[in-house]
Amino acid sequence: MRLTAVEADRGKRLDAFIHERLPEFSRSRIQNWIKDGLVLVGGKTEKPSCALRGGEEVDVEPAPPAPLHATPEDIPLSILYEDASVVVINKPAGMVVHAGAGITDGTLVNALLHRFGGLSAIGGEMRPGIVHRLDRFTSGALVVAKNDAAHQDLALQFSSRKVEKVYLTLVEGSMRGAGRIEKPITRDPRNRARMTAKLETGRASKTDWESIEYFDGFTFLRIQLGTGRTHQIRAHMASMGHPVAGDPLYGAQKSPWDRYFLHAHRLGFRSPATGDQVVVIAPLAPELEEWKATLAPTLR
């Protein structure tokens, strides 16, 4: 396709100009096209940072994204529980569960492949063993299926809401006592990167919360999920006017710990291998303990 730069485009970077005209493609993908010679400015290749003068003809040959591959990586894993059918990992904040959105290495899947080799294939080549997920900056307990039978068993337990999921979180403001939030969750039409529980549409969701400790400007909560929607705790807390601390996507102040305060603390399920009920506890992440220790306790 051919794009024409006008006078108003003078001084714009080449990659930014193309992204403005073709917003359906990510800027990183456009930069790869430029580096691969698939973009010509006046018939010549240029760098992504090339400044336009205005009046140029820019020819773009879109290319499909390179296929993703999950490759083993020697990344340390903290294992909380393991049997013949499953392994429960204590996922650190910052680690992505599987490749996607421009992230191909350093993922939990890469680490799992190095440690265990073959896992359940039901989730596909890019998500071996992955039955459920935690957001990138949520830490804590995550169960992985070692084989297809275990994957099917765990998936049924999750879908029938027989898995116990307890989180610990710090939220902005004061929330006293305990309560239940039952607000539907859907994609936020104003910001596709987040979910919202402030509309009347979406998937039914249930979050039970209980206040544990009070601090100046914050409340420490124990949360039990009755459903497992994307960003459920973050969206529900924000809808109550008490966003998860350190979560600017949902309206909170950014934290100096480069993460938000949300931790998957307790996971209860039936082992597909033994049939026994398993309860796994993930201790609060060290940086969250440190964060909590900086707060001033209050009786409010």
N, C-alpha and C positions, 0 to 999 in steps of 0.2 A: 504494500500500500504506500501511497505517496502523501506526505504531509508538507505543507508549505508554511515556513516561518514568516510571520508578518513583523512590522515595525515594533509592535508591542512585545515581541519575543526577544528583542535585542538584549544581549547580556545573559540570557537564561542558559543554564547548563543543558547540554543535549539530552541527557537522561531525564531531567525534570520536564523538559519540553514534550518529550514523547509520552511521559507518564500523564501529563495534563491532557493530551489529546487521546490517549488510550488508557483511561483509568482502570479498565478491567484487568490490566496486567500489572503485577507488582513492579516496583522500581528495581529491585534486585534482579528480577527476571529480564527487564529491559537492559540493565547494565551488562548482563551476560550476552544478550544479543549483540550489543555494540562491540564487546570484546571479541566475539566470535565472527565479526565481519558481516553480520546480518543487517547492519544499519549503514547506509551511505549518505553522506552530506555532500551534495553537488557531485555525486559519483565517486567520492573518496571515503575511506574509512577514517574515523576520528575516535578520540577518547570519550568516555562518558562525561568528563568534566569540560569538554569543548564548549566554549561560549559562542552562542549564535550571534550573528550580526543583524539578522532580519533579511528576509527575501530568499533564503536558501530553500532548495527542494530536498526533503529528507525522505529517503526510501527505506521502508522497514519491511523486513521479511520475518514475520513472527514464527518462532519455532516452539514446538511442544517442550515442556519441562523435562529435564533428564529424569529417568526413572529412579525412584528411591530404592536403596538397598539397605537392609538391616545387617550390619557387619559386627562381628564380635569385637569388643574392646575390653582391655584389662582395666576395669574401673572397680574400685573397692565397693562391696555391698555389705550392709549391716543386716544380718538375717535374724529375725525374731522367732521364727518357728519353721520347721520343715518336717515333712513326712513323705511317704512314697507318692503322694498325689499332688501336694501343693508346697509352696514356700511363701512365707510372709516376709516382705522386705520393709525395713524402716527407711522410707524414701526421704532424702534430704530436700530442703527447699532449694529451688533453682534447677533441679534435675527434671527434664521433660520425660514423660513415660515412653513415648515412641516418636519416631521421626515425623516431621511435617512442618509446614509453614517456614521453610527455609532452614530447619534444624535437622541435621543428618547424623551428627555424632554426639557423644556424651550422654546418650539417652539411657534410660533404665533397660530398655530392650537390648541395646548393645552390650550392656554389662551382664545381663542375664544370659545372653547367647555365649559369652566367653566363659561364664561360670558353669552353666548347666548344659550347653549344647542344645539338643532338641527339646522343644517344649510343645505345648498344645498348638496345633495348626489351625484351629477353628477360626481364630481371629484374623487369619490371613498372614501373608509373608512378612508384612511390616509390623504386625502386632502379635507375635508368638507368645502364647501364655497369658495374654492380657484379658482379664475378665471385667475389670473395672478400672477407673483411672482416678488420679488425684491431680488437681491443677498444678502447674509448674512450681508455684511458690507456696504450695501447701505441703507440709511435711507429714510423716507418720506412716501408719500401717497400711500396706497394700498387698493383697493376696494374688498369687500367680499360679496358674494351672500347669502342671508338668506334662499332662497328656490330655487327649481329646475327651476321654470319659470324665475326667475331673473337671474339665472346662464346662461340659454340659451340665454336670451336677451343680457346680457353683453358680452357673448362669441361672439355673432354675431357682436356686436359693435366693439369689438377688432379685429376680423378677417377682417371686412370690413374697418378697419382703421378710424373709426369714433370717437375713443377715443383720446382726447388731452392729450399728455404726455410731460410735460416740466420738465427738470432737471436742477440743478445748479451743476457745477463742477469746480474744480481748476485743471489746467493742468500744467505740467512742460514746461518752455520755453515761448516764446512770439508768440501769435496768434493774428494778427490784423484784425479788421473788422468783416466780416461774410462770411459764405460759406456753401457748402453742400458736404457731403461725401457720395458717392454711390459706395461702394466696397462690393463685396460678402463676407459673413462670413462663415467660416467652422471650424471644430475642428482642432487644431494645431497638425499635425502628429508627431511633436517632443516633445510635452508636452500635454497630453490628458486632463490636468486640465484647459487648457485655450483654447480660440478661436483665430482665426487669420483672418485678412483682408488683408494679404500680398500675398495671392495666387489668382489665377484667377478663382478658383472654389468656390462653396458654395451657400448659399441662398442670394438672392437680399436683400440689406439693404440700408436704407436712413437715414442720420443724418444731421439735419440742426443746425449750431452753430453760435453764435454771441458773440463777446467779450464784456464784461461789464466793467471790471476793470483790470488794469495792475499792477503787483507787480514785485519786483526784483526777477527774475527767474521763475515767474509764471504768468498765465493769468486766470482770473475768467470768466467763460463762462455760457451763457444760451443756453441750448440745447433742441431742439424739435425733437422727434422721429417720423419718418414716417413709421417705421416697429418696431417689437419688438423681435429682435433676442437675444439669450443668449449672455451676456457680450457685447452687441452691442456698447455702448459708450466706454467702456474700450478698446475693440479691434480696433474700428475706430480711437480713439485718439492715440493709440500706433502706428497705421499704418502711422500716420501723423508725427511721431517723437515727439509727445507731450502726453505722457502717463498721465493718471489721477494721481494727486499727492498722494503719499502714497500707490501706488499700485505696489509692487515689482513683482507680477506675470506677469505684463505687462511692466516691465523694469524701473519703477520709484523707487526713493529712499523710504525706509520705513519711516513712520512718527512716531513721539512720541505719537500720539493719538490712536495707535493700530487700525486704520481703514484707508481707503482711502477716498478722498474728492469727494463723489458723493451722491446727494440728490434728491429724487423725489419730486419736489417742487409744481407742479400744475397738477391736474387730472380733465379732463372735460369729462362728459358722460351724457347720457339721463337716467333719473331714470326709471327703469322698473315699479315702483309703480305709479308714477304720470305723466310720459311722459314729465316732465319738464327737461330742460337742467340744469345740476348741475356742478358747478366749485368749486373744493376744493383746498385750499392752505395749504401746510404744511410748517410752518416757518423753516428756516434753523436750523439744529440741534445745540444746545448750544456749543458742542465741536468744530463744524465747524466754528461757529462765533468766538470762542476763537482762533482757528487756524488762521483764516483770520486776526484777530487783531494783530497777531505777525508779519505779513508780512509788508515789506517796500513798500509803493506805489511808482509808477513811471509813467512817461508819455509815456514811450516806448511801 
